[in-house]
Amino acid sequence: MPTVTRMPEGYEVVEQRVGRAVGQWVLQVRCECGPRWFEAEAIGAAHCPRCGSMVYVEIQGRIT
């Protein structure tokens, strides 16, 4: 296995501390009657806070 003994010209090596972050996807839900609200988890259905209808939540642009 070859060993790196020096960097090619033009490269600069900078060391720095690595941290950790936690991310969370937030789902924006919008009823046909207009209002929007947010959910922290994917849901299949919900009650609209404005009109009270039970709405089916279709998730668009889902990343798999």
C-alpha positions as CSV (number, residue, x, y, z in Angstrom):
1,M,0.0,0.0,0.0
2,P,1.6,3.4,-1.0
3,T,2.1,5.9,1.7
4,V,1.4,9.7,1.2
5,T,4.6,11.5,2.3
6,R,3.8,15.0,0.9
7,M,0.8,16.9,-0.7
8,P,0.9,18.0,-4.3
9,E,1.5,21.8,-4.9
10,G,-1.5,24.0,-4.3
11,Y,-3.2,21.9,-1.6
12,E,-3.6,23.2,1.9
13,V,-4.5,20.9,4.8
14,V,-6.5,22.5,7.6
15,E,-7.5,20.5,10.7
16,Q,-10.5,21.5,12.7
17,R,-12.8,20.0,15.3
18,V,-15.8,18.0,14.0
19,G,-19.1,18.4,15.7
20,R,-22.4,16.6,15.5
21,A,-25.9,17.8,14.5
22,V,-29.3,16.3,14.6
23,G,-31.7,17.0,11.8
24,Q,-35.5,16.5,11.5
25,W,-37.7,16.7,8.5
26,V,-40.9,18.8,9.1
27,L,-44.0,18.1,7.0
28,Q,-46.1,21.1,5.9
29,V,-49.7,20.0,5.5
30,R,-52.3,22.2,3.7
31,C,-56.0,21.6,3.5
32,E,-58.0,22.5,0.4
33,C,-59.8,25.2,2.5
34,G,-56.5,27.0,2.9
35,P,-54.7,26.8,6.2
36,R,-51.3,25.2,6.6
37,W,-49.9,23.4,9.7
38,F,-46.8,21.4,10.4
39,E,-46.2,17.8,11.5
40,A,-42.9,16.4,12.8
41,E,-43.7,12.9,11.4
42,A,-45.3,11.6,8.2
43,I,-49.0,11.2,8.6
44,G,-51.6,9.5,6.4
45,A,-54.6,11.5,7.5
46,A,-55.5,14.4,9.9
47,H,-58.3,16.7,10.9
48,C,-58.0,20.2,9.5
49,P,-57.8,22.8,12.3
50,R,-60.0,25.3,10.3
51,C,-62.8,23.3,8.7
52,G,-62.6,20.1,10.8
53,S,-62.7,17.8,7.8
54,M,-60.8,14.6,7.9
55,V,-58.2,15.0,5.1
56,Y,-56.0,12.4,3.4
57,V,-52.4,13.6,3.3
58,E,-50.6,13.0,0.0
59,I,-46.9,13.5,0.4
60,Q,-45.3,15.0,-2.7
61,G,-41.6,15.0,-3.6
62,R,-40.9,12.2,-1.2
63,I,-37.2,11.2,-0.9
64,T,-36.6,7.5,-0.7
